[in-house]
Amino acid sequence: MIPTPEAAEQLKLARVLYDDAATMIAATPSLLLELDLALASLEFERALGESRPAKEAFRRALDILRGSRNVEPWLYGGAAHVGWTAVHLSRSYGVLVGGLEPLDRMIMEWVADFPEDRDVDLPLGLLGLGVYGLIHPDEGLRERVTAEILRVIEKRVEHDEGIFVRLTAWEPRVRRSPHLVGQRDLGVAHGNAGLVSYLASAAMSGLACAPHAARLLDLALNWFLGQRSDVEQTVFSQSVEFRYMPARSAWCYGDPGIALALSVAARATDRADLRTVARETARSATDRPVSLTRVSDACVCHGASGMAWFNHRSATEFGLVQARDGVAHWTRHIAEQREKGPLEYNSLEQKRRDASFLEGDLGTSLVLLYLATGVRPLWEQRLLATPVVAGEPM
């Protein structure tokens, strides 16, 4: 198949950003970065049939893991990240995965006694452990992890015409952003849209605990759909407490990520009204003027590549043809920025280089790879933007 000129340019830039990241990781390796490089290499192999160092990066990650103390369980930079990557590497190469037992014991222990000061969220919280549980090759382990996570969720939620969760008094949050403690966050990364999407995947899992997940999903949706607020061309705010302040346009917070999460829930419930809300939310985000998006770097989490990816999904999944203009705008923006030199990304203090998937070059590269090839990536499951299943992406 001969690529279009647009796809050829996207693929060329994807390769450049992959190489930028690989060079940086070689100089400053870490567990998270080597795992992200393994994922990126695997995605290039899946999409293009190219030989990339996925297994080598994963071996380096394991070497770092063996020399580490106090490894945490999380899906981003922790034990669940290692397990998730191992499962997908083994599936792609057609080999049995081994050595998961120590990771699985650690994750089960954390879930069973989940700390009160940690969030029911995706990157560094309970939902990320749930994502790993749902893709695990052992059905018995899938059942145990998922059932236990549902138990913790039911214990944690509050009730108000449905169920919701709040941000906890996690020590770094208390130190840096005490005003966020106790907020009813509506985003995917740290809030209730992520909860909705996870429960939808659990409800579709076919596990014995799936009916429990479906009941919780109905309650979570009852509450979540009542939080809509039309402010500055948005449907959902960042949190209930900030409902009169417009959210940024991003996967982590705001309508783009929420639209995709609601689409997963619509698939789980087969509710036409929910599909309508998901599409209307996506339309609001694709129609929003660029000047209101608050996009200031290129990353997947809250930047230009995340918006390019979201616009692509809006065009293909929601039939919003005008979203293709958004894909073109944001990919052109990334290319223009890279022409000035290696990309820099936001941090708490200043712009900096970042090689990671979520907030750096590898994620930006993988979005461009997806746009260029159309091969549905594995990484969408790690963003709760598509059903999390024990197999190929849906």
PyMOL commands that set and color helices and strands:
alter all, ss='L'
color gray80, all
select helices_A, chain A and resi 5-27+31-48+54-66+79-93+101-112+126-135+139-156+171-176+178-180+192-203+210-227+240-242+255-269+272-287+290-292+304-317+323-339+361-373+379-382
alter helices_A, ss='H'
color red, helices_A
select strands_A, chain A and resi 158-159+163-164
alter strands_A, ss='S'
color yellow, strands_A
deselect
rebuild
show_as cartoon
